[in-house]
């Protein structure tokens, strides 16, 4: 939701989006910005990839650099994008899939 700059934003102005409409990625085409993947899908992919990369590390490196739960931390890196105010902060672009 775009708010005119002359008006103060109230908490009641910021409505949460359904989880499936919270986008992690968008892409630009000549016809405009298009939806990519949802935050849920993106975070799952990142978590699985992080888990596999960590698993493939030599044991000494894995234990030195990646404590238990590291893949979860990687997976949760975009959790702020489900905040009701994120679309406004990110330029006011809300694209429904």
C-alpha positions, 0 to 999 in steps of 0.5 A: 500500500502506498501512502502519500508523503503528506500523511502520517502512516498509522499501524492500522494502515499496514495490513499483513499479506497472506504468506503465499503472497509474500515474495522473496524474489521478483524479476524485471521484464520489458513489460514490468516487474513480475513475481518470482518465488515466495519467501517460503519457497526461497527459504526452503531452497536456501536451507536445503542448499546450505545443509548440503554445502555444510555436509560436503565440507571437510569435518574439521572445517564444518565443526570450526565454522558451522555450528549446529543450526547453521542451515536454519539460520541461512534458511531464515535470512529473508524472514523480514520479508513477511513483515507487513511493512516490507512492501512499502519499505522496498519501494511500494511494489506489491505484486500478487502471484 
